[in-house]
Amino acid sequence: MDLEKLTELVIELEVDDIADAVKEALNEGKDAFDILNSLTKGMDEVGRRYEEKEYYLTELVLAGETMKEAFAILKPVLAAADKAEDNVKIIIATVKGDNHDIGKNILGSLLLSSGFEIHDLGMDVDENTIIEKVKETGATIVALSTLLTMTVEHIRVVHEALKAAGLRNKVKLIVGGAPLNMELAKKLGADDFADDAVDGVKHIKSLAGIE
Ligand code: B12
């Protein structure tokens, strides 16, 4: 199973075949992170086709389903042996108004397999829900995802709400998602940004003072 073929299966929205294809690639000894990369490449192309109006909402939904099928197979394989980070609590969420959760879920799974304690609030999450969870869990890191240009401003809302609640100096705020970059992230009040979930884990380890 070529990695290019996996990219193609995502682009062609082969939701029924993707799980077997990922299994086959793993059985051949392909690296799980390389597989994840190929799948994400496919999602990028789906996004491009949507933008060009070659694909419509139905295709976006199917692409999401395809990615979820694939990730269900990859998830246990990505699990690392190192469980040293289990005292660090992290809240993850997709911001208010945004219903994209595939990237957030990948980040959550990688963090979980790195041994962090994860509290996943889901998607379309408002600032009050985040504040309550920080208070309840004593989490020291909040990781927010947003894929829509329209919703990036909600990062600032969370930053301000944490400040108003007297919690901003107790938590590190890291954000990710396609419309963001480090400069914008900082402008919106975040402490850090990472391009992808693998890098996100590295950044979070550094924010938590590990490594
Ligand atoms: C699948 C998809 C959907 C699915 C989502 C299913 C789901 N459960 O998530 C559905 C069909 C619901 C959907 C809906 C819409 N979508 Co949509 N969608 C996509 C698509 C094709 C893929 C997103 C995805 O899952 N990518 C794969 C994952 C793995 O990548 P990722 O999310 O970027 O995450 C990675 C990194 O960004 C990073 N990361 C992500 N979060 C975080 C957080 C932290 C802390 C860190 C460190 C890292 C990190 O790590 C991840 C893994 O490496 C994108 C196109 C694209 N290429 O992004 C459009 C896209 C995001 N959608 C778009 C649009 C416009 C919409 C709709 C408004 C369409 C409509 N007219 O209704 C709605 C919005 C609904 C809403 N309120 O949210 C636009 C956004 C344009 C913009 N800039 O605002 C895009 C870019 C398509 C396009 N090119 O036009 N969508």
Boltz pocket constraint, residues with backbone or C-beta under 6 A from the ligand:
constraints:
  - pocket:
      binder: B
      contacts: [[A, 40], [A, 43], [A, 44], [A, 45], [A, 46], [A, 47], [A, 48], [A, 50], [A, 51], [A, 57], [A, 60], [A, 61], [A, 63], [A, 64], [A, 67], [A, 97], [A, 98], [A, 99], [A, 100], [A, 101], [A, 102], [A, 103], [A, 104], [A, 106], [A, 107], [A, 143], [A, 144], [A, 145], [A, 146], [A, 147], [A, 148], [A, 149], [A, 150], [A, 174], [A, 175], [A, 176], [A, 177], [A, 178], [A, 179], [A, 193], [A, 194], [A, 195], [A, 196], [A, 197], [A, 198], [A, 199], [A, 200], [A, 201]]
      max_distance: 6.0
